[in-house]
């Protein structure tokens, strides 16, 4: 990936490059997720993945400003600032870099970084009314595996804690609350963690139809019908809390959808400092099963070679 192109693009746009996240559009979906999560992204374009394709994926849910750079240092150099809607209709001459900017946000102040190398800790304390103990949340994060280029849904947690922590890992995150009060709590938690999370209001599972496909989903208080709807959308990883009596049925739903599921009950009893134990939680986690590779049959009449055991 040619980072020098991104540096030159920022220079032509009159912007510092040090706080820009540089990504390649060869995996368009992951590049789009990076643009959802970060305020300044330099996207190195690829065939079939330029300004128009980025704009269609981002607009209108993720308002951004585009700076499109063509033929940098060449005779046909052009640097154009456009809105995503315009980017889908204008003709482009082999653009090399698209700077995707979130200009709705104020400039980052002290203590902010555009794309930190990683969080300074997992499962932070301080979420008011958190549904999960921090130690349990650490396990949830480990199974969700958030990273730059991923999109994670946080459904029904009520406190935004999972979405906020996934954003600290560089992932794009969407938290869903059922009503205005829950959405206000999520926004307050996200502001306290100084990260960017999209907040959507609606009832499960109907609200899911308006959201882009996620790499991973956290679902609080899972019911089989909602699990089925989530399994149809998530690309890879799923974690849920559930009533222990519903776990076998939820595991069956996930298996029918092509996931390998596991489950366990988690309880945390703090010893130092001594305080009331957090209520135990039943967790279900799953990954989309990868089919075994098909081995070619040996040629007729040819002996089968067997590998000796190690």
C-alpha positions, 0 to 999 in steps of 0.5 A, spaced: 500 500 500 503 506 497 502 511 503 506 516 499 500 517 495 496 519 501 501 524 504 501 527 497 493 527 497 493 530 504 498 536 502 494 537 496 488 538 500 491 542 505 490 537 511 495 534 515 496 527 514 499 524 521 492 523 523 489 520 517 488 512 517 490 509 510 486 504 507 486 500 501 479 499 497 481 492 494 476 490 500 471 495 499 466 493 505 472 494 510 474 500 507 467 503 508 467 500 515 473 504 516 470 510 514 464 509 518 469 509 524 474 514 523 474 522 522 479 522 517 481 516 512 485 516 506 482 511 501 487 508 496 482 506 490 482 500 486 478 498 480 470 498 481 472 501 488 472 509 487 469 515 489 462 513 487 462 506 490 464 509 497 459 514 496 453 509 495 455 505 501 456 511 506 450 515 504 446 517 507 447 514 513 454 516 514 455 523 512 462 525 510 465 530 505 470 527 500 476 530 497 477 526 490 485 526 488 486 524 480 493 524 477 497 526 483 503 530 480 501 528 473 499 533 467 492 531 469 492 532 476 485 534 479 483 535 487 475 536 488 471 537 494 464 534 493 459 531 498 457 523 497 451 524 493 455 528 488 460 523 488 456 518 485 454 522 479 460 526 477 465 523 472 472 521 474 478 520 471 482 514 474 482 517 481 487 515 486 486 517 493 479 519 496 480 523 503 473 521 507 472 527 512 467 527 518 467 535 518 461 534 523 465 533 529 470 539 532 477 538 531 480 533 536 482 536 542 488 533 547 487 526 549 484 524 542 487 520 537 484 518 530 486 511 530 490 509 536 494 503 535 490 499 540 486 501 547 490 502 553 485 496 557 479 492 556 472 492 559 473 498 563 469 500 569 465 506 570 459 504 565 453 506 569 448 501 570 452 496 566 448 489 564 455 485 564 461 485 569 467 488 566 470 481 567 464 478 563 465 484 558 472 482 557 470 475 554 465 478 550 470 483 547 475 477 546 469 473 542 467 479 538 474 480 536 473 488 533 478 491 529 479 496 524 475 495 518 470 491 522 462 493 523 459 491 530 452 491 532 451 492 539 443 490 540 440 491 547 445 492 551 442 499 554 448 502 556 453 502 550 458 499 553 460 493 548 459 498 542 464 503 545 469 498 547 469 496 540 470 503 537 476 503 542 479 497 538 478 501 531 472 498 529 465 501 526 460 500 531 452 501 531 448 501 538 441 500 538 436 502 543 429 501 543 427 508 545 429 515 546 431 514 554 436 508 552 439 512 546 440 518 550 444 513 555 448 510 550 450 517 547 452 519 554 456 513 555 459 513 548 461 521 549 464 519 556 469 514 552 471 519 547 469 514 541 465 515 535 459 510 535 452 510 531 446 510 535 439 507 532 433 507 535 428 501 534 425 495 536 428 488 534 428 485 530 425 490 525 430 495 526 435 490 523 433 491 516 435 499 516 443 497 518 449 495 514 451 488 514 456 487 521 462 482 521 460 481 529 454 482 533 452 482 540 445 481 543 443 482 550 437 478 552 437 473 546 430 470 544 430 465 538 427 469 533 431 475 534 437 470 534 435 467 527 434 474 524 441 476 527 444 470 524 442 471 517 445 478 517 452 477 521 458 475 516 462 471 522 461 472 529 455 472 534 455 473 542 449 473 546 446 473 553 440 469 554 436 466 559 439 459 561 433 455 559 433 458 552 440 457 551 439 450 547 434 452 543 438 458 541 444 454 539 440 450 535 438 456 531 445 458 530 447 451 528 441 451 523 444 458 520 451 455 519 454 457 526 458 453 530 456 455 537 458 454 544 455 456 551 457 457 558 455 461 565 459 466 567 459 469 574 464 474 578 465 475 585 470 480 587 474 479 593 478 485 593 475 490 594 470 486 597 463 488 594 456 485 592 457 479 586 455 481 579 449 477 577 451 471 573 450 471 566 449 465 561 453 467 554 452 464 547 458 465 542 458 462 535 462 463 529 460 461 522 462 454 520 468 454 515 466 448 510 472 443 510 476 443 503 474 438 498 480 433 497 480 430 490 479 423 489 486 419 487 486 417 480 484 410 478 489 405 479 494 409 483 495 407 490 493 412 496 499 415 499 498 415 506 502 420 511 505 417 517 503 420 524 508 425 527 
